[in-house]
Amino acid sequence: MAVVRWQPYGAVATLQDSINRLFNDAFSRTPADEDFALSAWKPLVDIFDREDAIIIHAELPGVTKEDVSIELKENILTLKGERTESREIKEDKYYRKERTFGSFHRAFTLPTAINPEKIKATFKDGILEIEIPKPEEQKPKQIKIDIAE
């Protein structure tokens, strides 16, 4: 039989850790997280870097491009839309219902040097692709100074 050291306050420490985690989860949200939490569903997004642009891919199955809006305000790119439920099937006819419907909202902070007129978006097969061109790097200006004799 193994000897186990008795810790009279072990359960209290575990309870304290659980309470701390609860408060951290409840109060550590940013305003963007709150908007994200209020959405009925959250489309999955991949953001990756190409040589000339930053690319955002958003999965929007069952959404038409007319139901999606993309806005840029104060360097925050906002993706909003809605996925509507088909009313052809009555509720009592479902065996299982896992898909969610309703509005969605995602926001992404962009670098300040982005030119908003150059942002492009395409929508194909339920994937929204947003291409954000990288700003051209400012080249240092070289000035030649003549030396007087």
N, C-alpha and C positions, 0 to 999 in steps of 0.2 A: 504494500500500500504506500502510495506517494504522500509525502508530507507537504501540505500546502500552507503557506503563511497566511494567517488571518489578517485582513485589513479592514478594520471596523468602518473606515470612511470611504472605502472603495465604491460602494453604491452611490454615495453622495457625490463623489467626483464624476462618476458616469452621468448622473442626473444633471450636474452643472454643465458638463460638456454638451449634453443634448439641448439644454436651455440656451446656451450660448450659440449653438448652431441655428436654432430656431430664430433667435433675434437677428443673427447675421443675415440669414436668408430673407427675413421679412423687411429689414431696414437698409440693406446695402444696394438697393436698386437705383439705377440712374434713370433720368426722365425717359431716355430712349427705351430702357427695359420696361418701363410702365406702359408705354405705347405698345410695345411688343406683347406684353401680357394681356392687354385689353382686346387684342385681336381674337376673332373667332377661330382662326387657324393661321398658321405661320408657314408661308412657302419656304422651302429649303433654298439656300443661296450658296453658291461658290464664288469666291472672289480670288482672282489670280492675276499675276503680272506677266505681261508680254513686253517685248523690247520697246514697243512704241506706245503701249496703252495698258490701262488697268481694265480688266474685264469682269463684269458681274453676270453670272448665269443664275436665273431664278426659275425654279420649277413651278409652273402654273397649270397643272392639269385641269381640264374642265373649265378654263377661263378663256374668254375671247379677248383679242387685243382691244376691243372697244370697252371692255370692263376694267382696263388697267390704265392708270395714269402715273406719269413720271414727272416729278417737279424738282427744281433746284432753287433753293433759297438760302442765302447766307452760307454757302459751301456745304449745305446738307442736301444730299440727293434722297428724295422720298419716293418710295414705290407704294402705291395704294391701289386697291381694287376690291373686287367681290366675286366670289364663286357662288352661284345660285344652285339650289337644289331642284332637281326635276320633280315636278308635281304629278307625273304620270302614274306613279306607284303610290298606293295608299299606305299609311303607316302600319296598319294591321296586317299587311301582306309581307312585311319584312321578316326574315329569319334572323338576319344579323345586319347591323348598320354601323360601320366603322368610319366611313368618310365624313369629314366635317365640311361645313359650308358657312358662308358669311363673308364679312369684310376682312381685309388684311391690311397691314401697314408695316413697312420696313423702312428704316432710315440709316443712311451711311454718311459719315463725315468725309469730305474730300479735301485735298490740299488746296490752299488758297490760290495757287497759280493756275488752276484749271480754267480753260476757256470754255464757257458753257455752250457756245454756238457750235463747237466741234463734237459734242457728245452725240453718239448715234445709238439707236436702239432697233433691234429686229426681233420678231416674234415668229417662231416656227416650231411646230410639233409640241406645243405646250412649254417651250423653253423661251424665256425672254433673255436676250443678250444685250447688255448695255456696254458700249465701248467708250471709255473715257480716255481720250488721248493725253499722253503725258506732255507737260509743257516743254517747249524747246529750252534747253539750258542756255542761259545767257552767257555768251562768250566774253571773256575779259577784253576790254577795248585797249588796244595797244596804241600808245601815242609816241611818235618819234619827236624828240626834242633836239633841235639843232644847237650845237655848242658854238657860241661866238668866240672869236679870237681876240 
